[in-house]
Every structure is written in C-alpha cells, then in structure tokens.
Amino acid sequence: MSATATEVPMLHVQVDGEWKQFPKGTRLIEACMKSGQFVPHYCYHPKLSSPGNCRMCLVEMGMPKMTPDRKPVLGEDGKPEIGWSPRPVISCATEISEGMGVRTSSPLVEECRKGVMEFLLINHPLDCPICDQAGECRLQEFSVEYGKGESRFVEEKVKKPKRQDIGPRIVLDDERCIMCSRCIRFMQEVAKDDVLGFVNRGSHTTLTVYPGKSLDSNYSLNTVDICPVGALTSKDFRFSMRVWFLRETKTIDVNCGTGANILIGSRENVIHRITPRENDFVNSCWIPDNHRLNFHYVNSAERLKDPAVRGEESPVKWPRAIQAAADQLRKNPGATALIASARLTNEELFLAKRLASALGSELFDVLPRPQKGDGFLISQDGNPNTSGAKLLGLATGRLAEIAAGVSTGKIKTLLVLGEEATDCGISAADLEKLDSLVVTGILPDQTTARATVLLPAASWAEKRGTMINIKGRIQRLNRAVSSPGQARDDWEILRDLIQAVGGSNGIYTIEEVFKQLAAETPALAGLSLGKIGDLGVDLKMTKSE
Amino acid sequence: MTAQPFVMPPPHPKERRIIFENISQPGYDPSIDTFIKHGGYESLKKALTMKPVEIIDAVKASNLRGRGGAGFPCGVKWSFIKHDDGKPHYIVVNGDESEPGTFKDRYILHYDPHQLIEGLVISAYATNTHLSYIYIRCEFPEAAGIVWNAIEEAKARGFVGKNILGSGFDCDIYVHQGAGAYICGEETSLLESLEGKRPYPRIKPPYFPAVLGLYMKPTIVNNVETICHVKHILRLGPEEYAKMGTPGDGGTRTMCVSGDVVKPGFYELPAGAVTLGELIFDICGGLKPGRKLKAVIPGGSSAKVLRAEEIFKVKVKGADGQMVDKEIKMLDVVMDAATLGSVGSMIGSAGVIVMDDTREMVWALNNLNQFYAHESCGQCTPCREGSLWMSKITTRMLDGGGQGADPKTLQNVADNIAGRTVCAFGEACAWPTQSFLAKFPEEFEAVAAEK
C-alpha cells in the first residue's frame, strides 16, 4: 500500500464478537461489510454522504466499559468489555472509534429491520409485476431477507404522482419512491446540478424536480442506477426487458478516452442497456448519459453483414474477400497507405501495423478526435485508444499527407480500418480516384459505399481486446453479443490479411495476439489478458516498478 | 407595530413572576422606554463589567434548565463553546413555540421583546458571539414585527450593534421567520431552516450545534424563556435565583395549563413549588362543575399521559440520604423535572393539558396522532410512515371501523418508531400512543371491539 495508508491509525472494532482492525475514518457500515457482515441499507451509498434517513442499517453499538480512571475494563480474554447502548445506531453515519463493538444480527437489530421494512412497504404500490426494477430491487430483496412476510396494514395507501416526466431520459414514479434521497445527493454532490428535491411533508413527502427545471444533466441516468427501487426509470430501458433475463458483460465505454467501466446487459444477442461498473481508478460508479445510450447502432438492421468485392456477385465468402483484398493491397507497392482508428483495440492496431509492414507501407495514421471534455468523465479525447495508437506507433500525424496523396493520385491503394475516410480530409470524389479501397466497417457510410473490397467487422460490444485510456490504464473489452451475419472480429480479418499477404503468422486466438503484442512492446511486458483483470492495470505504475 | 392590549390577571399567591413581572404591570407596553423605566438593560450594564466566564459560571450556578422541552442545563450547554477558538459563534433563539399545550414564549415576544433582547445580548457576551438570530415561527407574524422594532430601538440606544454601551463588544441580532413547520422547533432542523434549507433534523452525532451548528460553526440554541432568565440570574444573583427552584432545576417555570380547568392560562411558578393537584385545583380553579379529572399530559403534547387515579411507585432520597421506595398519587406529583421523570413522563415545555371524564381517550390520542402525522418532516422512515399509520388507525377506530388487533398494532408501530429516528420527534409521536395505550387499555379495547 502507499505511504498515506500507513499514516492513518488502525482502530480495533469488534464485529459480531470478532475483533478486527480498520483505518480511522471508516464508516461503521463499511467496517461491518469488510468483515463479511452485510448490513442492509437504502440511503447509504459508498460514494455519497450519509443522511441516515432510511434507518435500515440500524445496528447495536457499544463502547468499551471504562474504569473510574478511564481505563478500559478487560474481559477474561484480555479484550475490552463492551457496554452496549440500549438504542440502536445507524451504521452508515457512525464513524468507528477505538474499542467499538457492533452487533449486526441481534434480536433488536432484526426487530428494527422488520419495522423499517414494514414501514417502507405500507404505502408502496407493490406494482412489482410491471416495475422495471423488479429483480434488482432492494425493497424486494430485503423484504425476502428481513421482512415480516405478512401485512397488517388495512388503511388506504397514500396516493402520489405517477409517470412524472422529470427529464428527457427519466420517468419518476413517486409512489415507488422510498425517500432515500440518493438521487438528490447524487445531483448535488456528484453531478453538481441540484435540481431534485422533496416537497410536502411526512408520508406525503414527494420527490420532484425544481419548478421550471428538468433533470437533464448528462449524468441523470446514474440516478436510475442508484435508485434502490423503481422510482426512477430510464425511458430508454423502460419496459424493454425483465432484468433477470439480462446477461451482464464487463467491458469498457469506448466513447472517449476515459474508458469508463461498464456492464452491457444483453439477451439473445441484443443489447438492452448499459450501466456503469465501479472502478475507482477510472469512473467511480458513474458514466455520462450520452455514452450509456450510444449503443443502439450495434443492434441496427443496417449493420454490414457480408463481405463484398466490387464487380463480383454479393455476398462473397470470406476466403474470397480476403484473397481479393490481399491481391489489391499488394498491387501498388510504394503507393499504399493505411488509415487505422484509435477506436480499435491494441491487438487490432498491433496487427494493422504488422500488415502495413508486410505490405511495405510506411504511410499510416489514425484519425484524432479532440473534443471539449466536460471536466468529469468525458475526456478531451473522443477516441478511446489514442494512448494505444501512440504506444504502438500508429499515431504518426501523417493523415494530411495521406489525404493529399489520395487527392494527387500518389496513393493508389488505401486500406481504411473502422474509420469514415471523409472525416479524415479525403473527399468522396478523391476516394473514387483510388485504384483499390479496402475497408473494414460496421455500418454503411461514404467509405464503405466506395470500397473495392468491403470487410464487415465487429462492433466494440462484439469483441475482446484491450485499450489504453488517456491516463495510461490498459483495460479489457469483452464480447457481449456476437456480430451479425458474416461480420467478423477485426483482429481475425487482419490476421487473415497478413497471412494472405505474407504467409502464416501462428496466431489463432486473441490471447496469442496479446502475447506477441506484449513481447514486442516494453510497456506491456509481463502482462496477459488475464493479468489485466476486470479493473485494468496502470501502465505507468507497471513501468516504474 | 403593537399587539392587542393584554391584561394579566393578578398573580396567585404561589406564583413568583420574574419573566412576567413587567407584563403584569398595568399599562406595560413593548417600547424600550417602558422597559427601561422598569429597570431594563441594567443587567446588561452589569454583565459588561463581568468576565464572560463569570456569567457562564453564574448561569451554571443558577441551575437554569432549558425551557424548550429537553431541559438541558443551560450553563453546561454554554460551556461547550470555546471562547477563543477563533471561529464565529452564533446564538439562535428558538421562538418556534409550537408544542401543543405550550403558549408562554408568544407573550414574551409580543409584550416584552426587550427582555429577550437584553438576555440575548448578555448571553452573546458570555459566549463571545457577535451575531445572533431570533427564529420566530411563521404563525407569529406580528411578534416578528414587534421584535424587529425592539431590536431597532435597542440599536438606537446602543444596547445592540457595534460597541455596545462603550464596552467594545459588538452583537447584531436578526429576526428570521419560519415557514410553518413544527419540526423547526427541533434545534438542528431550525438551523437548517435558518440556512435556507428544507428543515430536516441533522444526525447527531456528528452535528451537535455546539460543535457543528449554524453554517457548521459552534452554535447555542436556546428557548425564548431560557434566554430571558439569564437577565434575571444576573439581577438576582445565581444563588438567590437557584433557591427558588429545586436542586438541579433552578428559578421559575412558566406552566401553561390548558384543557378542562376553570382558569386555563400560564402561571409562573418556582420550579417544584407545586404539585399537579395544587396546580389544577388550587391555582387553575379545578375542573368545571360536576366533572371529574381523568388524565393529564404534564409537559406538552409529547409527554406521556398520566391517569387520574394512578399511583406511582418511585424511589426518592430519604432523610438519611438512602433511596427509599415511595408511592405517590398522581395529584401529588411535584411539577419539576426530576419528579415527572421518575413517574415516567416529563416536564418538557411545562404545557399541562388537563382532560376530564367527558374526554374519550381514543379521540384524544387521535387528535395528537393527526397532529404528529401532519407535522412529521418525512425525512426518516419510521416516523414518516409510522406517524401517519397510527393516525389512520385511531381515525378509523373513531369512525366505527375498529378491529380487534388495533391496540396491539398501534403499540407495535409506536415501539418501532421510538428510539429509531433521526430526531426526538420519533419519541414525541410515539410516546402519546404508548402511554395512552398503557394507561387506558380498556378504552382502546372497547373501541377496537366495536363493529
């Protein structure tokens, strides 16, 4: 651990009879959880302040008994004896102190939880059959774990507004809201756009958006994630799929250089939603809305599904397409350029560079995407893997030279990997001048329309591989869904092209690509896809060690 | 702005009017001239010659307890503030008098505002505070005007503002009006309200006002009557003042008696000077003709109810200093903090609500339950949901829909609130239900059994 960790004093805390040590400043609930004792909670969120309002995390707490001269009374085991407080305390807002004791499952604690569960349910609409949260609802889960199992409530429930359109991406059902205030605190403390609040009083307390304002922050959908119940739902995901059918795939966001960690929720090869995945080195628990929602094109019916060779009847089979591409790429040695993409993985970029050298071409580059960041999770780099492209020598700054070469006719063969050439300063008319235009892509655009050989590739959600974010953290992508039609992983396309151009290269799996990549790249020495793990590895740290 | 003329009846022989001495005088008005004519601001002059710590010691020695309801020793509260910690300090006067059955502060605010201002400036001097707020509930708009006016008058005479009476001590006072919520009487929610936020009580720990109070600075929150007493402690001397009360509960207490007595009203009595029986029958003229006493809530609506024929077994200190068992009848309960605590209730805000034999206890509890359900701030689960649930149950019982399980459910709901909430409102709303059920079980069972 770092030096700062040793400076924080460690305090002794007895959790359910066992003495443990935790750094000063730890919240009691965290000490319990780290000890393996789950404490149910609604309002507490590790990344937000503790308002202590749900009262679900009540535990029994005690302090060491003291002799008159303020020395702890020691028991037979030599450990301090604890004087238990008759009142339960909220573990979320209680900081640990030396000698503190906590009981997480005593009869009093269980009674408290039963009471809180009953209170939360009496005015809850219990519309679980049509609630999007069902299956990942804390109210459901804790009802099973800690609830009474039967209702004594025979009164009329409190009526509140339903289906409130409080923002462009969010619907609010106030009857489901349990007033935990997580969303309010998120908007105050993280999104810094304090538009949510409570109105009215007591059991009529109602979550709402400030009059005349809208919950339109680009981080608004994070409130849906942290809402422990179905009060806040995403318009995009609403009624789209029962969550228990979703398969979750750990991967990363590719919309900018931040590389926020995400989960893709998919079923039967269709992506239904994306949610943030906690990684304190990168994105905490949050992602921007526009990134989260930018996946529908993956499901698009327009996706390129079949390889095509100009002048031949479509669809062609892959071996034919690869052969045609290899033939065209070899045709104009010295007049061949390559445009790769900083949206490709390291493995793909590595193979792209190999292909360029197999073709004897030294003219290659990637398209930079500088953009206005938001100072939070949207970086000033619109590419997810600029660091990788730089590390692997693909970012050469020669894009203008390539464009000029295409325009003057100096370049006769152009290989474009996953980019729209017209974004790279090459006009559609200039593309027409090319002798050969070999293109990989996933959706039709001006470049694919003019391809002499079109090789349909995989989207980011359909492939494995690694990318390096702007801070130098290498992270893994994982396959959530498979590519449509005949579309293939880019690395396989590139491997086959290299083989067709220059003979066998002994690569059969993505692991082998990474192995060769790591062997040839000092910054990645010693790494494997397995070692990178779910949270990635800081390459600068690896280097200095 | 002047309030309607108010004439206090002559004092009962047992009364000792200190706080209400001025207001008792015929023709007394809230102007500064009248106040000065009655010896006003003399205590302040004296205070400014003292060291702040001497004033705190005097308040400690006086055994003054907070008059807002919790009854915390005032001098101890003040001594939590470190005089020279380099931080701004605040005193906030809690004028959000809203406990049902309590109606004393409103008369001070309306009729003798300078008494409060004098007490406040002394308190500020003692605690090295240069900015104070008087928080007045929304329902006293006239009082807010009167107090503002009095502050302006006091400023003009050099009792408030810069360099008070040439002492070099500065203290500004502002009036802040609430927006109409009982919860604002809870000191931390009052501070939130004062900061312009929704008045949700703060969690304690860590937000004890003396440490992290207004704007997260050390803050004293005292009731209107409490602050007024400070002036009199200096005037009479702490020993003389303490002598009026009982050990640990010094000075006078203003008892507000409401309900089924012949002469309801407020009576300023030395703490512990009278029993409940003396208060009701001697001072308040007893019950209306032909009525019998049924129940008393002794300390504001949240205090646990006492039943007329109840006999309490308590432990008291005997002549030899040993604790001995003693039985006291309800009417013999002495009206001080210790005795009321020992019989399972509290002196609270000293709002005594008297109920005679015409009162149905389910009805009385429902009245309180409706109040608490309406006033629960809604921040934390047990109080938010429980207070309305209890109210719905008692309302249904009154409407003829009683069910056999109702008393048990009521009891259990109350038990699930008390002790599990952010603030003392949890107890405040649970105690009536718990105590009414315990003291009058037969009435609840009878109504629950009705079909």
HADDOCK unambig.tbl for C-alpha pairs under 7 A between the chains (distance, minus, plus):
assign (segid A and resid 52 and name CA) (segid B and resid 203 and name CA) 6.99 0.50 0.50
assign (segid A and resid 53 and name CA) (segid B and resid 379 and name CA) 5.86 0.50 0.50
assign (segid A and resid 53 and name CA) (segid B and resid 380 and name CA) 4.26 0.50 0.50
assign (segid A and resid 53 and name CA) (segid B and resid 381 and name CA) 6.60 0.50 0.50
assign (segid A and resid 53 and name CA) (segid B and resid 422 and name CA) 6.99 0.50 0.50
assign (segid A and resid 54 and name CA) (segid B and resid 380 and name CA) 5.52 0.50 0.50
assign (segid A and resid 54 and name CA) (segid B and resid 381 and name CA) 5.35 0.50 0.50
assign (segid A and resid 55 and name CA) (segid B and resid 380 and name CA) 6.82 0.50 0.50
assign (segid A and resid 55 and name CA) (segid B and resid 381 and name CA) 6.54 0.50 0.50
assign (segid A and resid 87 and name CA) (segid B and resid 419 and name CA) 6.11 0.50 0.50
assign (segid A and resid 88 and name CA) (segid B and resid 420 and name CA) 6.78 0.50 0.50
assign (segid A and resid 112 and name CA) (segid B and resid 416 and name CA) 6.80 0.50 0.50
assign (segid A and resid 115 and name CA) (segid B and resid 416 and name CA) 5.61 0.50 0.50
assign (segid A and resid 116 and name CA) (segid B and resid 381 and name CA) 6.62 0.50 0.50
assign (segid A and resid 116 and name CA) (segid B and resid 382 and name CA) 6.17 0.50 0.50
assign (segid A and resid 119 and name CA) (segid B and resid 381 and name CA) 6.65 0.50 0.50
assign (segid A and resid 119 and name CA) (segid B and resid 382 and name CA) 6.24 0.50 0.50
assign (segid A and resid 119 and name CA) (segid B and resid 385 and name CA) 5.49 0.50 0.50
assign (segid A and resid 119 and name CA) (segid B and resid 386 and name CA) 6.51 0.50 0.50
assign (segid A and resid 120 and name CA) (segid B and resid 381 and name CA) 6.83 0.50 0.50
assign (segid A and resid 155 and name CA) (segid B and resid 392 and name CA) 6.71 0.50 0.50
assign (segid A and resid 201 and name CA) (segid B and resid 376 and name CA) 6.56 0.50 0.50
assign (segid A and resid 201 and name CA) (segid B and resid 377 and name CA) 5.14 0.50 0.50
assign (segid A and resid 201 and name CA) (segid B and resid 378 and name CA) 5.48 0.50 0.50
assign (segid A and resid 202 and name CA) (segid B and resid 373 and name CA) 6.55 0.50 0.50
assign (segid A and resid 202 and name CA) (segid B and resid 374 and name CA) 6.57 0.50 0.50
assign (segid A and resid 202 and name CA) (segid B and resid 375 and name CA) 6.64 0.50 0.50
assign (segid A and resid 202 and name CA) (segid B and resid 376 and name CA) 4.56 0.50 0.50
assign (segid A and resid 202 and name CA) (segid B and resid 377 and name CA) 4.84 0.50 0.50
assign (segid A and resid 202 and name CA) (segid B and resid 378 and name CA) 3.68 0.50 0.50
assign (segid A and resid 202 and name CA) (segid B and resid 384 and name CA) 4.80 0.50 0.50
assign (segid A and resid 203 and name CA) (segid B and resid 378 and name CA) 5.93 0.50 0.50
assign (segid A and resid 203 and name CA) (segid B and resid 384 and name CA) 5.03 0.50 0.50
assign (segid A and resid 203 and name CA) (segid B and resid 385 and name CA) 5.47 0.50 0.50
assign (segid A and resid 203 and name CA) (segid B and resid 388 and name CA) 6.56 0.50 0.50
assign (segid A and resid 205 and name CA) (segid B and resid 378 and name CA) 6.02 0.50 0.50
